[in-house]
Amino acid sequence: AFDLSQSDAKVFFDDTYELEDGGVHIRKKSKFQVAGKATLVDRFLPRVASPLQVVFDKSTPDPSILGRLNKVSIIRIHGDCVLMAPHVESLGQCTNLRALGVYDQTVIDSNEWSPILQLSDLKSLGIAQCDFNPQLLSAVDLPRLETLSLMPIADTLDSGSLVSIANACPNLKYLQIGPVVDDGEGLASILQLPKLEELHLSLQKTDIGRLDELLNVANTNVRNLSLHGVAMNNESIKVVVDRFPSLEHIGFSVDGNSVSLQGFDALQRMSFLKGIGISDVSIPGQGM
């Protein structure tokens, strides 16, 4: 095993690093104190069997370091890092990257994502609580992407954004998106993805009466569904039962007395259902 106590290994950024889950975790506080710059990439990473994960936790990486992570398959950046155009361009050179996550208010200009979105071999992409321009999706082609989590900190995802996701990522199996403002066309495109198995939707300011209009396409492949931003009632539960007959797990919220036992009876009739997650629910005439 590579000995992190060796003096020639203790040089990486001005922060700290440690081994974690078969990868390197770069963070500001850990038991390994480091000083100087950059021989860890040259001396350490080649000795680690892939897939290798590198995590930058509250430690903004040097762009030149990112550009040298060409053998890394997983990169996660979170915790108030600041990424400028050179950082994103360097990430775009990581051609062996298969999974990328950028989370937790990492600062990056909403229009600077293009080099990352051109990594056509990505299988997993997570962008959450960061600035992101949904219009960039119209020029993206990610045929191998199977997992997408897209939760911008400011922008909403409209119908056009959802159509772009469906066109750019035809082989998605897992999708988490929001906040969504849709007229029905966008979600129709999403629900027609042939391999989609898990769908998590955060709907912004959605009238419960419109749920039938929004979920206007049946999908027999989805096994796991969660709906946020809309309080369900008996009728909307029936819509979900009709549209997703193969569900094994469902999660949603209920506002006060909006659901009676009739609504839950509809769920019980689902042949494959194994789990139900409900928040803020009270059933008329029943103690909870």
Disulfide bonds with the S-S distance in Angstrom:
none
